[in-house]
Amino acid sequence: MEVELLKLWPIIAAICMMIVSAARADDLTARQLIDMYRGRDQVAELGATSYAVGASTAYQTVNSLLTMGRRPLFCPPPSLKFDAHLGITTLEQYLQKTDASNANQPAVAIMLLAFMDTFACSK
């Protein structure tokens, strides 16, 4: 099992690098992402949808790989579909119950915190 897990680390590392590369200094804030997704501009909405799907799917993939021998980052129900709507609504709910300054932080980082909070693993 340990050897099999070691073979997966390059894949996990590559996925993490894709996530991190999306989070640049000029990255969308959580508030900007939500506003784009909920706004009237169809092009902005498409961009926000693509962003949310990409981040949600990447986090789901990394989390699934971590369950193979390590503690996952979050524990969603097995049948849950990770899509733009889930990413955005989870982000919105997290922002409503946390420090307002989180809305000005990079969306990709706050989305992970939102998934970890919403789908916390039992100890």
Helices and strands as residue ranges (DSSP letters): H 2-22, H 30-38, H 42-66, H 84-97, G 100-104, H 107-118
